[in-house]
Amino acid sequence: MSERIVPAPALPLYPYQRRWVQDDARFKIGMMARQCGKTFTSTLELVLDCVRAEAMGQRCRWVILSRGERQAREAMNEGVKLHLQAMSAGFKAHDYDWEAGIKALEVELPGGSKITALPANPDTARGFSANVLLDEFAFHQDSRAIWKALFPVISKPGLKLRVISTPNGKGNKFYELMTGSGDGWSRHTTDIYQAVADGLPRDIEELRRGAGDADLWAQEFELKWLDEASAWLPFELIDGCEHAAAGLPEHYQGGPVYVGVDIAARNDLFVICVLEAVGDVLWTREIIERRRASFAEQDVLLDDVLRRYRVLRVCMDQTGMGEKPVEDAQRRHGSSRVQGVLFTASAKLDMAVRGKEAFEDRRLRIPEARPELRADLHKLKKVTGPTGVPRFVADSDSAGHADRTWALFLALTAAADGAGAIEYTPAPRHPRGFDNSLDTTPGRTLRMRADEQYAGDDAALPERGADW
């Protein structure tokens, strides 16, 4: 009698993934290291739950709440749809016609079960009665408000709640849920060491060296709760100002721009931060970073920014080696347009307070999904010296010592000092037809305007002198 051959699963799960999928607790929360498949694993449970309900002639409804629309699409495309396509192919291999109806942010199974992905906010959290997956909940804006709106919705008997995330400091609802006990929650924790021990193919030492930041490694891979007490900008404030459309130069709308420049040499970062005023909100349009850039290259980068944007004011770090770059920039672009800032204790305090107020009031938009920027903003700490005078410090590592943060604060200072309206009176037109009014188009000179107005007629051009 031949021995029956059991085929291997098409997609074997690691032990930590199986433990999560097989745990059917009503309230379940998981903290997993980055790139260990937490969204992939969680969406697999949702799909299996829906398919199981369909097989029993029932309907199942799941809603995924992500921190933003981009993350909601990723949960659908890289999780739900991938699992459904695999299952559809499996059913068809056994001559069973089964196909899910798939839209951008929703799928509907043949029996009526649905999985929907939405950006999280208190309003969407109130608008349904379904099983819920909170994806990367520690990074949701207004996590406590979302929780207050959501929990009564899933109070109906039988509805399930799943919460997954990496840590994001202690100032959010995810931290409270994950560190609780005796409250009926089933808790799962998988750091990078556990994941690798369970078979995940990762080179831990290679990743640690590549991360190049102790705080980033501790939070994202070792799942440590970083102390927020001494951080000038807690992660919750940083989260509140992140936006998917920030940091993209192609979104520049032609509005007034303010620039901050943190000068550097040797191992520190040279950083240019570009902010555009859109209404009363300052949008980050570009962050330019160079390591070990020559002063000549730094000059070229700054000149290019002033060519591409309508820059009203630039604030540059003038401390120490910054004296000459500031002097050179003022010679090229004017001292009324370029301002040097000496990093004295009082100046740093003013910039830091102004920066924190911008984050608190959410008058700023910074790029999201930039771990190096988040770590840089979070590493700035306020300490009190022996004389009682506060000062700001940041641990220096391979990513610099908060160079991106100070460039951003300098840009905010430029906006504060240069945000007033510019008044002017147009000059009268020249009696011979030449327009004396100022053309602010970057790169165009007075002579070029004259050439255009006289249509190439060299004889008609005025000579240099009074008429010029």
C-alpha positions in Angstrom: 0.0 0.0 0.0 1.5 3.3 -1.1 2.0 6.0 1.4 -0.2 9.1 0.9 1.9 12.1 0.0 0.7 15.3 1.7 1.8 18.4 -0.4 3.7 21.1 1.3 1.8 24.4 1.9 2.2 26.9 -0.9 3.0 29.6 1.7 4.5 28.1 4.9 4.1 30.4 7.9 6.8 31.0 10.5 5.9 29.8 14.1 5.3 33.4 15.3 2.9 33.9 12.3 1.1 30.7 13.0 0.7 31.6 16.7 -1.0 34.9 15.6 -3.3 33.4 12.9 -4.4 30.5 15.2 -5.2 32.7 18.2 -9.0 33.2 18.0 -9.3 35.5 21.0 -11.9 38.3 20.6 -9.4 41.0 21.6 -5.9 40.5 20.3 -2.9 42.8 20.1 0.5 42.2 18.5 3.8 44.1 18.5 6.2 42.9 15.7 9.5 44.2 14.4 9.6 46.0 11.1 9.5 43.9 7.9 8.5 40.7 9.8 5.2 40.4 8.0 2.7 41.7 10.6 0.3 43.3 8.1 0.7 40.2 5.8 0.0 37.9 8.7 -2.9 39.9 10.0 -4.7 40.2 6.7 -4.3 36.5 6.2 -6.4 35.9 9.3 -9.1 38.3 7.9 -9.3 36.5 4.6 -9.4 33.0 6.3 -12.2 34.3 8.6 -14.2 35.5 5.6 -13.7 32.3 3.6 -14.6 30.2 6.6 -17.9 32.2 7.0 -18.7 31.8 3.3 -18.2 28.0 3.5 -20.8 27.9 6.3 -23.3 30.0 4.4 -22.7 33.1 6.5 -21.3 36.6 5.9 -18.3 38.2 7.6 -17.4 41.9 7.6 -13.9 43.2 8.4 -12.7 46.8 8.3 -8.9 47.7 8.3 -8.1 51.2 9.7 -4.7 52.4 8.6 -2.9 55.6 9.5 -3.5 57.0 6.0 -4.8 56.2 2.5 -1.4 55.0 1.2 -1.1 52.5 4.1 -4.7 51.4 3.5 -3.9 50.6 -0.1 -0.8 48.7 0.9 -2.8 46.6 3.3 -5.2 45.7 0.5 -2.7 45.2 -2.3 0.1 43.5 -0.4 -2.1 41.6 2.0 -5.8 41.0 1.3 -5.7 40.9 -2.5 -2.6 38.7 -2.5 -4.2 36.1 -0.2 -7.5 36.2 -2.2 -5.8 35.7 -5.5 -3.9 32.7 -4.1 -7.1 31.2 -2.7 -8.9 31.8 -6.0 -6.2 30.0 -7.9 -6.4 27.1 -5.4 -10.1 26.8 -5.8 -9.9 26.9 -9.6 -7.3 24.1 -9.5 -10.0 21.9 -8.0 -12.6 23.0 -10.6 -14.4 25.3 -8.2 -15.4 28.6 -9.7 -14.7 31.2 -7.0 -13.8 34.8 -7.6 -13.8 37.8 -5.3 -14.9 41.2 -6.5 -12.0 43.5 -6.0 -12.0 47.3 -5.9 -9.3 49.8 -4.9 -10.0 49.7 -1.1 -12.6 46.9 -0.8 -13.1 43.3 -1.7 -16.4 41.4 -1.7 -16.5 37.6 -1.7 -19.1 35.7 -3.7 -21.2 35.0 -0.6 -21.4 38.7 0.4 -18.5 38.9 2.9 -16.5 42.1 2.7 -13.1 43.5 3.7 -12.7 47.3 3.5 -9.6 49.4 4.2 -9.9 53.0 5.3 -7.7 55.8 6.6 -8.3 56.1 10.4 -10.0 59.0 12.0 -12.7 59.3 14.7 -15.4 59.8 12.1 -14.7 56.6 10.1 -14.3 54.7 13.4 -17.9 55.5 14.2 -19.4 54.7 10.8 -19.7 50.9 10.8 -20.4 47.7 12.8 -17.8 45.1 11.9 -14.7 43.3 13.0 -11.8 45.7 13.0 -8.0 45.6 12.4 -6.1 48.6 13.6 -2.9 48.6 11.5 0.2 50.4 12.9 -2.0 51.8 15.6 0.8 53.5 17.5 1.3 55.8 14.5 -2.4 56.9 14.1 -3.1 60.6 14.6 -5.4 61.1 17.6 -5.1 57.4 18.6 -7.1 58.0 21.8 -9.9 59.8 20.0 -10.1 57.0 17.5 -10.2 54.4 20.3 -13.1 56.3 22.1 -15.1 56.3 18.9 -14.2 52.7 17.9 -14.6 50.6 21.0 -18.3 51.0 21.5 -18.9 50.1 17.8 -17.3 46.6 18.3 -19.1 46.0 21.6 -21.7 43.8 19.8 -21.1 40.2 20.9 -19.0 38.2 18.5 -17.2 41.1 16.9 -13.4 40.8 16.9 -10.7 43.5 17.4 -7.1 43.2 16.2 -4.4 45.8 16.9 -0.9 45.6 15.4 2.0 48.0 15.4 5.7 48.6 16.1 6.3 50.9 19.1 6.1 54.6 18.8 7.0 55.9 22.2 4.8 55.9 25.3 2.4 58.8 24.5 -0.2 56.9 22.6 -3.1 54.4 23.2 -1.1 51.5 21.7 1.4 51.7 24.5 -1.4 51.6 27.1 -3.0 48.6 25.5 0.2 46.7 24.9 1.5 47.1 28.5 -1.8 46.3 30.2 -2.6 43.0 32.0 -5.6 41.1 33.3 -8.0 42.8 30.9 -8.9 40.0 28.5 -6.5 40.9 25.8 -4.3 38.3 24.1 -0.8 39.8 23.6 1.8 38.8 21.1 5.4 40.2 20.9 7.9 39.3 18.2 11.2 41.2 18.0 13.8 40.7 15.4 15.6 38.1 17.5 12.5 36.0 17.9 11.6 36.3 14.3 15.0 35.1 13.2 15.0 32.3 15.7 11.6 31.2 14.2 13.2 31.0 10.7 12.9 34.5 9.2 15.9 34.9 6.9 17.5 38.1 8.2 21.1 39.0 9.0 20.8 40.8 12.3 24.3 42.2 12.5 24.0 43.5 8.9 20.7 45.2 9.7 22.1 46.7 12.9 25.1 48.2 11.1 22.9 49.4 8.2 20.4 51.1 10.6 23.2 53.3 11.9 21.1 54.7 14.7 20.7 53.2 18.1 17.3 54.6 18.8 15.9 53.5 15.4 17.3 50.0 16.0 15.9 49.8 19.6 12.5 50.9 18.6 11.9 49.4 15.2 13.6 46.0 15.6 14.1 45.4 19.4 10.6 46.8 20.2 11.9 49.0 23.0 9.7 51.8 24.5 11.9 54.8 24.1 11.7 57.3 27.0 9.7 60.4 25.8 10.3 62.4 28.9 13.4 64.2 27.7 12.5 64.4 24.0 11.8 67.9 22.9 9.5 66.6 20.1 7.6 63.5 21.2 6.7 61.0 18.5 3.0 61.9 18.9 3.7 65.5 17.8 5.9 64.3 14.9 3.1 61.9 13.8 0.5 64.7 13.8 2.5 66.7 11.2 3.4 63.8 8.8 1.8 63.8 5.4 2.2 61.6 2.3 2.3 64.7 0.0 5.0 66.5 1.9 8.6 66.4 0.8 7.8 66.1 -2.9 9.1 69.0 -5.1 6.6 68.4 -7.8 3.8 69.5 -5.4 5.2 73.0 -5.3 2.3 75.4 -6.0 4.3 78.6 -6.7 3.8 80.2 -3.3 6.2 82.0 -1.1 9.1 79.8 0.1 11.3 79.9 3.2 14.6 78.0 3.4 16.7 76.8 6.3 20.4 75.7 5.8 22.4 73.8 8.3 26.1 74.1 7.3 28.3 71.1 7.8 31.7 69.8 6.9 33.5 66.5 7.5 31.1 63.9 8.9 28.0 65.9 9.7 25.1 66.4 7.2 24.7 69.5 5.1 20.9 70.0 5.0 18.6 72.4 3.1 15.0 72.4 4.2 12.5 74.1 1.8 9.0 75.2 3.2 6.2 76.6 1.1 3.5 78.7 2.7 0.0 77.4 1.7 -2.5 79.4 3.6 -1.4 79.3 7.2 0.3 75.9 6.9 4.0 75.4 5.9 4.5 72.4 3.7 7.9 70.8 3.3 8.6 70.7 -0.4 12.1 69.3 -0.3 14.9 68.2 2.1 18.3 68.1 0.5 21.0 66.2 2.4 24.7 65.7 1.6 27.5 64.2 3.6 31.1 65.5 3.3 29.9 68.0 0.6 32.5 70.7 -0.3 31.6 74.3 0.3 31.5 74.8 -3.5 28.9 72.0 -3.8 26.9 73.5 -1.0 26.8 76.8 -2.8 25.6 75.2 -6.0 22.8 73.3 -4.1 21.6 76.5 -2.5 21.7 78.5 -5.7 19.6 75.8 -7.4 17.0 76.0 -4.7 16.7 79.8 -5.1 16.4 79.3 -8.9 13.6 76.7 -8.7 11.5 78.2 -5.9 10.1 81.7 -5.2 12.3 82.1 -2.0 11.5 85.1 0.1 14.0 84.4 2.9 16.9 82.1 3.8 18.2 81.5 7.3 21.6 79.9 7.4 23.7 78.5 10.3 26.5 81.1 10.6 28.2 79.5 13.6 32.0 78.8 13.2 32.6 77.5 9.7 29.3 79.0 8.5 30.7 82.6 8.4 32.1 82.4 4.9 29.1 80.4 3.3 26.7 83.0 4.7 28.9 85.9 3.5 29.1 84.4 0.0 25.4 83.7 -0.1 24.6 87.3 0.9 26.9 88.5 -1.9 25.1 86.4 -4.5 21.5 86.8 -3.3 21.5 89.9 -1.1 21.7 90.4 2.7 18.0 91.3 2.9 17.2 87.8 1.5 19.8 85.7 3.2 20.2 86.0 7.0 22.9 84.3 9.1 21.9 82.9 12.5 24.5 82.4 15.2 23.7 79.3 17.3 23.9 81.0 20.7 21.9 79.4 23.6 19.2 82.0 23.4 18.9 81.7 19.6 18.6 77.9 19.8 16.0 78.2 22.5 14.0 80.7 20.3 14.2 78.3 17.3 13.4 75.2 19.3 10.3 76.9 20.9 9.1 78.2 17.6 9.6 74.7 16.1 7.7 72.9 18.8 4.8 75.4 18.6 4.6 74.7 14.9 4.3 70.9 15.6 1.8 71.5 18.4 -0.4 73.8 16.3 0.0 71.5 13.3 0.9 74.4 11.1 3.6 72.2 9.5 3.6 69.2 7.2 6.7 67.0 7.0 7.3 63.8 4.9 6.0 60.6 6.3 7.7 57.2 6.2 11.2 58.8 6.7 12.7 56.9 9.7 15.9 59.0 9.6 13.9 62.2 9.8 11.7 61.0 12.6 14.7 59.8 14.6 16.5 63.1 13.9 13.5 65.1 15.2 13.1 62.9 18.2 16.7 62.9 19.3 16.8 66.6 20.2 16.6 66.9 24.0 16.3 69.9 26.4 18.6 69.7 29.4 19.3 72.2 32.2 22.9 73.2 32.9 24.3 73.8 36.3 23.4 77.5 36.1 19.8 76.7 35.4 20.0 77.9 31.7 18.3 75.4 29.4 20.2 74.1 26.4 19.5 71.7 23.6 21.6 68.7 22.8 21.4 65.7 20.4 23.5 62.6 20.5 25.8 62.5 17.5 25.7 59.3 15.4 26.1 58.3 11.8 23.0 60.3 11.0 24.5 63.5 12.4 23.4 65.4 15.5 19.9 66.6 14.6 21.1 68.4 11.4 17.7 67.9 9.7 15.9 69.3 12.8 18.0 72.5 12.9 17.6 73.0 9.2 13.8 72.7 9.7 13.9 75.1 12.6 15.9 77.6 10.6 13.3 77.4 7.8 10.6 78.1 10.3 12.6 81.1 11.6 12.9 82.4 8.0 9.1 82.1 7.7 8.6 83.9 11.0 11.0 86.8 10.1 10.0 87.1 6.5 6.3 86.4 6.4 5.1 90.0 6.1 3.6 91.3 2.9 5.9 93.0 0.5 4.8 96.5 -0.6 6.1 98.1 -3.8 5.3 100.8 -6.3 5.8 100.0 -9.9 8.1 102.3 -11.8 6.6 104.3 -14.7 7.0 102.9 -18.2 9.9 104.3 -20.2 8.7 106.9 -22.8 10.3 104.9 -25.6 8.4 101.8 -24.6 10.8 100.1 -22.2 9.2 98.5 -19.2 11.3 99.4 -16.1 9.2 97.3 -13.7 11.0 94.5 -11.8 10.8 91.0 -13.3 11.3 88.5 -10.5 11.5 85.5 -12.9 14.6 83.5 -11.7 17.6 83.9 -14.0 16.3 86.8 -16.1 18.3 90.0 -16.2 17.3 93.5 -17.1 19.2 93.2 -20.3 17.2 90.1 -21.3 13.9 92.0 -20.7 15.2 94.8 -22.9 16.2 92.4 -25.6 12.7 90.8 -25.6 10.8 94.2 -25.7 12.9 95.5 -28.6 12.3 92.2 -30.5 16.0 91.8 -31.5 16.3 95.3 -33.2 19.8 96.2 -32.0 19.5 99.7 -33.5 16.5 100.4 -31.3 18.2 99.4 -28.1 19.1 102.3 -25.8 22.7 103.0 -25.1 24.0 102.5 -21.5 23.5 105.7 -19.6 20.6 107.8 -18.5 18.2 106.0 -20.8 19.3 102.6 -19.7 
